[in-house]
């Protein structure tokens, strides 16, 4: 059973002229990334608790929750900033979120007030979880995270430069930055909260995307040695076609791994998984339509000595 | 390609066996028959899976520094008085970690410097003194705590705090707590399965510094305490204050033990305590000299009670009777036994998850993770047939080895963490896809099976190494410079890459070569 391969994505000897779409790819990418940067500033990311600070209580009421009564009880307790949200099936789950408090003591007293307001408005309600984060920690985390990300890009730049040529390094890192901005834009549009879990998803995506670019570039480097006179444009097209089955195979497996999480994984995993799905599509297509065209533009007359007239000696 | 030395084959199989062995503990509890020296490392389940409490505490060093500076002021005052040197003021400057001694006569500056220099000491093993003495202008001498000494004290304060929190939590009956330093001044406390976070919060958040101070009964009533006194609030009625002497008669550090019991006469809960020999002597002296006067028992700046001293207490054993319940008396005794925290701790982040949460969420998460894994296996089998199954075998081994490494590190797994591992596995088959595509290309180019395998593996290795090393370097950078949660994630990815490099290349190659030797096929099924 299953001894032989059952299918291929593209037949052997496929020759799609990807580089014909190089300007279209770059323009679409530039527009999407610019839009993402604008979205990042306005309306901005939906910051999760980790970065916004505040208090979130997950509550389960014995019967379907009476939101009006809960709201009144919370307002009477002086918690005018309390926001209510339903979760789960059956209407018995309520998320109560409060804004960040001045200090630990006020946070504690706010939690106690919520508890007593709950006891009044919905007797028998159970508090499933409490989470409180001070706002001061988050800024520090955010700045440190960005700095670390920047340094890791520098590391990638350095390694690819060392192993390939500078054109490859610049192409890969530029594409990675474009990929990351698009992922941020996706999070703004879908309102997926930006927290430590989704940061992990973004880092996984960057890892995946880097991998994908290096594989395509590796084939370009190999073909540069193999075909001394082929035009760089044809050579890049051929390299992409030769690696196309592997590109689609790898992105396919990762996509399949993430798909059930996005569809059925529940709130804990859905945000993470949707970012992964988006990132796989962006990361795979950017290897072909962004990273390769950048290489073509930067390397046209430098990497490919055969394409220009040889200098007289 | 085909040749694996006996030692190499055994090595590869040993690594697999070791991975299997080290990941086994995750399947059950530690068996009772296992001797104590045998390791039994498991991955910890995160709060979202096990329920419990998580607290991120930040140490308030400024309180320690203030206390140190006040002690320096006392020392400086005594030294100046001992040499009958006049001074107009002793000024503490907390941000600069400095005490300034302003002299009455500028001519006495050298003498004052000499007198203060005698106070400089080196703690055993310390590279910096307790403070530096330097002249500041004509009539001022500065005592400054050196940076190195300050850092050493902060480290000590964190370690001491961890020890004390550990003692307090152990005393409260919570099982398997995890208490660890994070960054410079933070402590992470994780308590699986704790159902009453309020109590833990009180146990951890209390400094529990106890002192005994004489009440100044001659002080005039009013909000302002006379010189040498301080107005402290009553613990059970903060509006009411009492003037007590700032001189600490006996310090709670000299406490030997404390127990909660009931008073046989009144049936009320009380806390019995006894002092060590130093404390008992001081306690005896003070109580002998002040029979009939009021004596305040102060905890963290609040007066618990102020009883009248009836008879001198010379054996160092006494009773505190506030308005205690069974719980509050037990907790106070525990706090006193565990010792005072060197500095106040602020709770900056907390999370608690009740046991009811998430049976549904966990089931959904687990099922979708399993579905994702099965889909990856099915895809590889359909896409590559036999070679896909080889890759799948390696994939399962990869999961086992990752689990083994994470168990040794005592890593904490949350649902999102598991999703991260699943996706790492999904990406790990990339190495096998690269190899199989290469072998296929070589075969199509007309090579014989063995030559195709040979060339395919050799060429794919270059690509695999470059792509994985790039990702590895990026995540090592994230680990070095990232904040703690990012670091944890980066470690998981790095573990995944290294384990992938082993299973997807070395292990699969061994399996493929064994298969080839056994079958000698005329063509490869790729």
Boltz contact constraints between the chains, C-beta under 6 A:
constraints:
  - contact:
      token1: [A, 2]
      token2: [B, 381]
      max_distance: 6.0
  - contact:
      token1: [A, 2]
      token2: [B, 385]
      max_distance: 6.0
  - contact:
      token1: [A, 3]
      token2: [B, 385]
      max_distance: 6.0
  - contact:
      token1: [A, 3]
      token2: [B, 386]
      max_distance: 6.0
  - contact:
      token1: [A, 3]
      token2: [B, 525]
      max_distance: 6.0
  - contact:
      token1: [A, 4]
      token2: [B, 385]
      max_distance: 6.0
  - contact:
      token1: [A, 4]
      token2: [B, 525]
      max_distance: 6.0
  - contact:
      token1: [A, 5]
      token2: [B, 384]
      max_distance: 6.0
  - contact:
      token1: [A, 5]
      token2: [B, 385]
      max_distance: 6.0
  - contact:
      token1: [A, 6]
      token2: [B, 382]
      max_distance: 6.0
  - contact:
      token1: [A, 104]
      token2: [B, 346]
      max_distance: 6.0
  - contact:
      token1: [A, 104]
      token2: [B, 347]
      max_distance: 6.0
  - contact:
      token1: [A, 126]
      token2: [B, 356]
      max_distance: 6.0
  - contact:
      token1: [A, 128]
      token2: [B, 354]
      max_distance: 6.0
  - contact:
      token1: [A, 128]
      token2: [B, 356]
      max_distance: 6.0
  - contact:
      token1: [A, 128]
      token2: [B, 357]
      max_distance: 6.0
  - contact:
      token1: [A, 129]
      token2: [B, 353]
      max_distance: 6.0
  - contact:
      token1: [A, 129]
      token2: [B, 357]
      max_distance: 6.0
  - contact:
      token1: [A, 130]
      token2: [B, 352]
      max_distance: 6.0
  - contact:
      token1: [A, 131]
      token2: [B, 351]
      max_distance: 6.0
  - contact:
      token1: [A, 132]
      token2: [B, 350]
      max_distance: 6.0
  - contact:
      token1: [A, 133]
      token2: [B, 349]
      max_distance: 6.0
  - contact:
      token1: [A, 134]
      token2: [B, 348]
      max_distance: 6.0
  - contact:
      token1: [A, 137]
      token2: [B, 348]
      max_distance: 6.0
  - contact:
      token1: [A, 141]
      token2: [B, 483]
      max_distance: 6.0
  - contact:
      token1: [A, 144]
      token2: [B, 483]
      max_distance: 6.0
  - contact:
      token1: [A, 145]
      token2: [B, 483]
      max_distance: 6.0
  - contact:
      token1: [A, 145]
      token2: [B, 486]
      max_distance: 6.0
  - contact:
      token1: [A, 148]
      token2: [B, 478]
      max_distance: 6.0
  - contact:
      token1: [A, 148]
      token2: [B, 481]
      max_distance: 6.0
  - contact:
      token1: [A, 148]
      token2: [B, 482]
      max_distance: 6.0
  - contact:
      token1: [A, 151]
      token2: [B, 477]
      max_distance: 6.0
  - contact:
      token1: [A, 151]
      token2: [B, 481]
      max_distance: 6.0
  - contact:
      token1: [A, 152]
      token2: [B, 474]
      max_distance: 6.0
  - contact:
      token1: [A, 152]
      token2: [B, 477]
      max_distance: 6.0
  - contact:
      token1: [A, 152]
      token2: [B, 478]
      max_distance: 6.0
  - contact:
      token1: [A, 155]
      token2: [B, 473]
      max_distance: 6.0
  - contact:
      token1: [A, 155]
      token2: [B, 474]
      max_distance: 6.0
  - contact:
      token1: [A, 155]
      token2: [B, 477]
      max_distance: 6.0
  - contact:
      token1: [A, 156]
      token2: [B, 470]
      max_distance: 6.0
  - contact:
      token1: [A, 156]
      token2: [B, 474]
      max_distance: 6.0
  - contact:
      token1: [A, 159]
      token2: [B, 470]
      max_distance: 6.0
  - contact:
      token1: [A, 159]
      token2: [B, 473]
      max_distance: 6.0
  - contact:
      token1: [A, 163]
      token2: [B, 466]
      max_distance: 6.0
  - contact:
      token1: [A, 196]
      token2: [B, 485]
      max_distance: 6.0
  - contact:
      token1: [A, 197]
      token2: [B, 416]
      max_distance: 6.0
  - contact:
      token1: [A, 200]
      token2: [B, 420]
      max_distance: 6.0
  - contact:
      token1: [A, 200]
      token2: [B, 489]
      max_distance: 6.0
  - contact:
      token1: [A, 204]
      token2: [B, 423]
      max_distance: 6.0
  - contact:
      token1: [A, 207]
      token2: [B, 471]
      max_distance: 6.0
  - contact:
      token1: [A, 208]
      token2: [B, 427]
      max_distance: 6.0
  - contact:
      token1: [A, 210]
      token2: [B, 470]
      max_distance: 6.0
  - contact:
      token1: [A, 210]
      token2: [B, 471]
      max_distance: 6.0
  - contact:
      token1: [A, 211]
      token2: [B, 467]
      max_distance: 6.0
  - contact:
      token1: [A, 211]
      token2: [B, 471]
      max_distance: 6.0
  - contact:
      token1: [A, 214]
      token2: [B, 466]
      max_distance: 6.0
  - contact:
      token1: [A, 214]
      token2: [B, 467]
      max_distance: 6.0
  - contact:
      token1: [A, 214]
      token2: [B, 470]
      max_distance: 6.0
  - contact:
      token1: [A, 215]
      token2: [B, 463]
      max_distance: 6.0
  - contact:
      token1: [A, 215]
      token2: [B, 467]
      max_distance: 6.0
  - contact:
      token1: [A, 218]
      token2: [B, 463]
      max_distance: 6.0
  - contact:
      token1: [A, 218]
      token2: [B, 466]
      max_distance: 6.0
  - contact:
      token1: [A, 245]
      token2: [B, 437]
      max_distance: 6.0
  - contact:
      token1: [A, 246]
      token2: [B, 433]
      max_distance: 6.0
  - contact:
      token1: [A, 246]
      token2: [B, 434]
      max_distance: 6.0
  - contact:
      token1: [A, 246]
      token2: [B, 437]
      max_distance: 6.0
  - contact:
      token1: [A, 249]
      token2: [B, 383]
      max_distance: 6.0
  - contact:
      token1: [A, 249]
      token2: [B, 433]
      max_distance: 6.0
  - contact:
      token1: [A, 250]
      token2: [B, 430]
      max_distance: 6.0
  - contact:
      token1: [A, 250]
      token2: [B, 433]
      max_distance: 6.0
  - contact:
      token1: [A, 253]
      token2: [B, 376]
      max_distance: 6.0
  - contact:
      token1: [A, 253]
      token2: [B, 379]
      max_distance: 6.0
  - contact:
      token1: [A, 253]
      token2: [B, 426]
      max_distance: 6.0
  - contact:
      token1: [A, 253]
      token2: [B, 429]
      max_distance: 6.0
  - contact:
      token1: [A, 254]
      token2: [B, 426]
      max_distance: 6.0
  - contact:
      token1: [A, 254]
      token2: [B, 427]
      max_distance: 6.0
  - contact:
      token1: [A, 256]
      token2: [B, 375]
      max_distance: 6.0
  - contact:
      token1: [A, 256]
      token2: [B, 376]
      max_distance: 6.0
  - contact:
      token1: [A, 256]
      token2: [B, 379]
      max_distance: 6.0
  - contact:
      token1: [A, 257]
      token2: [B, 372]
      max_distance: 6.0
  - contact:
      token1: [A, 257]
      token2: [B, 376]
      max_distance: 6.0
  - contact:
      token1: [A, 257]
      token2: [B, 422]
      max_distance: 6.0
  - contact:
      token1: [A, 257]
      token2: [B, 423]
      max_distance: 6.0
  - contact:
      token1: [A, 257]
      token2: [B, 426]
      max_distance: 6.0
  - contact:
      token1: [A, 260]
      token2: [B, 368]
      max_distance: 6.0
  - contact:
      token1: [A, 260]
      token2: [B, 371]
      max_distance: 6.0
  - contact:
      token1: [A, 260]
      token2: [B, 372]
      max_distance: 6.0
  - contact:
      token1: [A, 261]
      token2: [B, 368]
      max_distance: 6.0
  - contact:
      token1: [A, 261]
      token2: [B, 372]
      max_distance: 6.0
  - contact:
      token1: [A, 261]
      token2: [B, 419]
      max_distance: 6.0
  - contact:
      token1: [A, 264]
      token2: [B, 364]
      max_distance: 6.0
  - contact:
      token1: [A, 264]
      token2: [B, 368]
      max_distance: 6.0
  - contact:
      token1: [A, 265]
      token2: [B, 365]
      max_distance: 6.0
  - contact:
      token1: [A, 265]
      token2: [B, 368]
      max_distance: 6.0
  - contact:
      token1: [A, 266]
      token2: [B, 361]
      max_distance: 6.0
  - contact:
      token1: [A, 266]
      token2: [B, 364]
      max_distance: 6.0
  - contact:
      token1: [A, 266]
      token2: [B, 365]
      max_distance: 6.0
  - contact:
      token1: [A, 268]
      token2: [B, 361]
      max_distance: 6.0
  - contact:
      token1: [A, 268]
      token2: [B, 365]
      max_distance: 6.0
  - contact:
      token1: [A, 268]
      token2: [B, 415]
      max_distance: 6.0
  - contact:
      token1: [A, 269]
      token2: [B, 365]
      max_distance: 6.0
  - contact:
      token1: [A, 269]
      token2: [B, 415]
      max_distance: 6.0
  - contact:
      token1: [A, 269]
      token2: [B, 419]
      max_distance: 6.0
  - contact:
      token1: [A, 272]
      token2: [B, 416]
      max_distance: 6.0
  - contact:
      token1: [A, 272]
      token2: [B, 419]
      max_distance: 6.0
